[in-house]
Amino acid sequence: MTPYFQDSAVTIYHGSAEEVLPVLEPVDVVLTDPPYSAHVHVKHMVGDSACRDGFAASIARNKSLGFDAITPETMSLVTKQFARLARRWVGVFCNVELVAEWSNSLTGAGLQYVRTGAWVKLNAAPQFTGDRPAPGFECVVLAHPAGKKRWNGGGRQGIWTHAIELNRGGKNKRLHTTQKPLPLMSELVGLFTEPGEVVLDPFGGSGTTARACKDLGRRCILIERQEKYCEVAAKRMGQEVLALTTSNQPPNYGSGVMNYENTINRQINRPVFPQ
Ligand SMILES: C[S@@+](CC[C@H](N)C(=O)[O-])C[C@H]1O[C@@H](n2cnc3c(N)ncnc32)[C@H](O)[C@@H]1O
């Protein structure tokens, strides 16, 4: 199969995970962000919100994310391929309502369910209707083939706190409707992979996983069904590597990463027992 893009670190395939995964050779780690469940896609709320006297007034409308929700058929097919391909970790982002489906599917495919981690979204949108709490986190279902497991986080909790990618326009325009923050993906790549390992992301979108891998001295295979996102991802790979490192430390992105480093330090330095 001819890649859409290839350099020394990253290979991008334009196609569906269903057709590309079966022809791939084993990789070290799968780290991916597939479409979420239908209700997330149908009611993607964007709001022109105004809060008056403590009550949220909102004008919310449905907005397509630009790709379909995950189906049981795709989930079943890709988890079988993850079990065939992954030598080590499989990490799958999902909304909390899909955790059981993903863990059952991964287990059914022959992997061991290990843990569900959480991406805590620092600046998540409020609940515009004001009649219930807003969702503030997304999940990462972690599975592994049978046998010894290791990661670079020691006994740390599986909680990763990062701001969502805002659409600031111009040079800082968001590249994808559901783009994951680069500091989040850099933290996960640093925790679950080693320098030189191959990471597979078969729902690649704008290539955030691949960008994190490239910055951290890992290799990455990306699959993406929409050509426009293959192009975005390929362009992103061509951008200057801001701080190439082969360590497990996140690269330095300047001021953007100051928050990230503070977040990490807060997690590492958090006392285990109250003082
Ligand atoms: C949640 S987005 C990933 C966003 C990505 N993490 C980023 O930061 O840009 C999921 C992506 O998977 C793609 N996709 C959906 N179904 C697919 C399939 N069956 N095979 C390959 N790509 C698919 C969509 O086009 C979408 O870009």
The ligand as an ORCA input file, in Angstrom:
! r2SCAN-3c Opt
* xyz 0 1
  C     -11.573     12.133     16.825
  S     -10.861     12.441     15.262
  C      -9.123     12.404     15.604
  C      -8.555     13.760     15.902
  C      -7.063     13.706     16.199
  N      -6.806     13.118     17.477
  C      -6.434     15.091     16.151
  O      -5.857     15.551     17.140
  O      -6.549     15.746     15.111
  C     -11.146     10.953     14.427
  C     -10.671     10.932     12.989
  O     -10.851      9.607     12.480
  C     -11.249      9.682     11.121
  N     -11.969      8.427     10.840
  C     -13.234      8.111     11.169
  N     -13.498      6.848     10.822
  C     -12.370      6.351     10.266
  C     -12.013      5.079      9.731
  N     -12.881      4.088      9.704
  N     -10.751      4.912      9.266
  C      -9.853      5.950      9.300
  N     -10.148      7.171      9.791
  C     -11.376      7.367     10.271
  C     -12.100     10.929     11.027
  O     -12.090     11.440      9.711
  C     -11.423     11.845     12.044
  O     -10.510     12.720     11.403
*
